[in-house]
C-alpha cells in the first residue's frame, strides 16, 4: 500500500501534489503537439499502452492508447487527455496495481508467479493469451496486482508459536500485516498501543509491511473530540506508531455511527493526517486507510447517507476498505448474510467517487453461529422495538476446523453433505435450519471474482491466523500480490525477476 515513487516520474511535473491546481494540467487532444504530448506518450508506454512512436504528435495511435487507458480506469473514453487522465497516470496506487514486465530468455509465466504469487493461467488470462505456453521471450506482459493485508481479529491475541506459523504460511501471499492496535472505549484517555504477540518482528522478518489499527468507540453523546485528545495523547500515539516504521494506519470505522458522527471523525482523521505528515518529514508519510461497514438496507435514505459518507472519506483517506459481511448488530434489521448482489450494488456507489484501485474488500474467515436470544441493541435502535432477535457469534477456529473436517468426511462417504446447502445469495455454506453460516473456498472464490471483475486494488483477510490455509492459493488465481517495495524495479516499471 505505501508507495515509493521512482525517479522515473519526472514527466509528472505538470501534476501538482494531490491534484491541487488543475489549471496547470494540459488538455491534449488529436492534433496537439509538443513536449507535453511526448511526455504523455512516454507515460502511456511505461504504463503498458501503445501510443506509437514518442514523437510529440497526438495522432490516431496516441488517441487509441488514451481511450484504452480511460476504459480501464472507468473514465469516459473520449480519447482526450484532460485532468482525469493525468490524475490516473500520476496516481502511484494505480501504477502499483498494474505492473508491466518484459520476459527475458529462459523465463516463463511460472517464474513470474513466484515474484508476485500470481497463477500462470491468471497472467495468461489478463494478457489474452491462449495458454501460458504461448508466451515468448521479449513479450511485454502486465500483471493485475492487489495489495493484500492481513488483519488479526481485534481482541484476539495469538500465542507466539501460532503467530510464527500463521505469518510464515501467509507471508508469500500478503503485502502487509496489522501488528499494533489502539482499542479504546471512548475518545478521552488514550491507552498505550497494544501489539499482537510477535507479529511485528515476524512480519519484518518475512518482508511484510507493518500496519497499525485505530479502533476508537466514541460514546453516542460525544459529538466532538476533546481538546486533550486532539492536542496530546492522540497525536503523540500516531507519531509513535509512525516512529515504529509503520507502513500505514487503518481506521476501523465499524463501531462508528455515520454520518451522525462524521464531524468528530473528520477532525480525528485530519489530526491523523497532520501527525503523519509531520512525522514523515520529507519522505512519503504512511498510508491512511479507513475500514467501513456496509449499510443495513438499500433504501434511498441509506443510499444517500452512504454516498455522503464515502465522498467525505475520499477527501480524508488514501484508501478505503469495505467489509464483505454484516456486523452482528445489523442482523436484527437484515437477518440474513450479505448477498453478493447487494455488496456489488454498494460497491458501485463507492466507485462513483473513489477510483477502483484505491478500494479494497475485506474477506472474513470462519463463519457465524446464530442463536435466539436477547436483542443486543438498545430498544430505541432495535428493529420495530423487538426485544428478541438473532444473536450472532463468530465461529472459533476450532469450530471451523471441526465443521470442515465433518463436511469433508460426510461428503467422501455419501457424495454430499445432506444437512448443508449453499446459500445462493451470499455464496456461504449454511445448515438447513440456517443456524450456522460457514465461509469456505467457494465463498472466497466468489468474493475474489468480484475483486477481479471490478479491478479493485486490495484484498484484506480478517481473522489472520484463524483462516483455512487451503484458501491462500485462491488469491493467486484472481490477482497478483504487490511485492515489498524493495522488490520493485528501480524505475518503477515492473518487478525485478
C-alpha positions, 0 to 999 in steps of 0.5 A: 500500500505505501508507495515509493515513487521512482525517479522515473516520474519526472514527466509528472511535473505538470501534476501538482501534489494531490491534484491541487491546481488543475489549471496547470494540467494540459488538455491534449487532444488529436492534433496537439503537439509538443513536449507535453504530448511526448511526455504523455506518450512516454507515460502511456508506454511505461504504463503498458499502452501503445501510443506509437512512436514518442514523437510529440504528435497526438495522432490516431495511435496516441488517441487509441492508447488514451481511450484504452487507458480511460476504459480501464480506469472507468473514465469516459473514453473520449480519447482526450487527455484532460485532468482525469487522465493525468490524475490516473497516470500520476496516481502511484496506487494505480501504477502499483496495481498494474505492473508491466514486465518484459520476459527475458530468455529462459523465463516463463509465466511460472517464474513470474508467479513466484515474484508476485504469487500470481497463477500462470493461467491468471497472467495468461488470462489478463494478457489474452493469451491462449495458454501460458505456453504461448508466451515468448521471450521479449513479450511485454506482459502486465500483471493485475496486482492487489495489495493484500493485508492481513488483519488479526481479529481485534481482541484476539491475541495469538500465542507466539508459536501460532503467530510464527506459523500463521505469518510464515504460511501467509507471508508469500501471499500478503503485502502487509500485516496489522501488528499494533492496535489502539482499542479504546472505549471512548475518545478521552484517555488514550491507552498505550498501543497494544501489539499482537504477540510477535507479529511485528518482528515476524512480519519484518522478518518475512518482508511484510509491511507493518500496519497499525489499527485505530479502533476508537468507540466514541460514546453516542453523546460525544459529538466532538473530540476533546481538546486533550485528545486532539492536542496530546495523547492522540497525536503523540500515539500516531507519531509513535506508531509512525516512529515504529516504521509503520507502513500505514494506519487503518481506521476501523470505522465499524463501531462508528455511527455515520454520518451522525458522527462524521464531524468528530471523525473528520477532525480525528482523521485530519489530526491523523493526517497532520501527525503523519505528515509531520512525522514523515518529514520529507519522505512519503508519510504512511498510508491512511486507510479507513475500514467501513461497514456496509449499510443495513438496507438499500433504501434511498435514505441509506443510499444517500447517507452512504454516498455522503459518507464515502465522498467525505472519506475520499477527501480524508483517506488514501484508501478505503476498505469495505467489509464483505459481511454484516456486523452482528448488530445489523442482523436484527434489521437484515437477518440474513448474510450479505448477498453478493448482489447487494455488496456489488450494488454498494460497491458501485456507489463507492466507485462513483467517487473513489477510483477502483484501485484505491478500494479494497474488500475485506474477506472474513474467515470462519463463519457465524453461529446464530442463536435466539436470544436477547436483542443486543441493541438498545430498544430505541435502535432495535428493529420495530422495538423487538426485544428478541432477535438473532444473536450472532457469534463468530465461529472459533477456529476450532469450530471451523476446523471441526465443521470442515473436517465433518463436511469433508468426511460426510461428503467422501462417504455419501457424495454430499453433505445432506444437512448443508446447502449453499446459500445462493445469495451470499455464496456461504455454506449454511445448515438447513435450519440456517443456524450456522453460516460457514465461509469456505473456498467457494465463498472466497472464490466468489468474493475474489471474482468480484475483486477481479471483475471490478479491478479493485486494488486490495484484498484484506483477510480478517481473522489472520491466523484463524483462516483455512490455509487451503484458501491462500492459493485462491488469491493467486488465481484472481490477482497478483500480490504487490511485492515489498517495495524493495522488490520493485524495479528501480524505475518503477516499471515492473518487478525485478525477476 
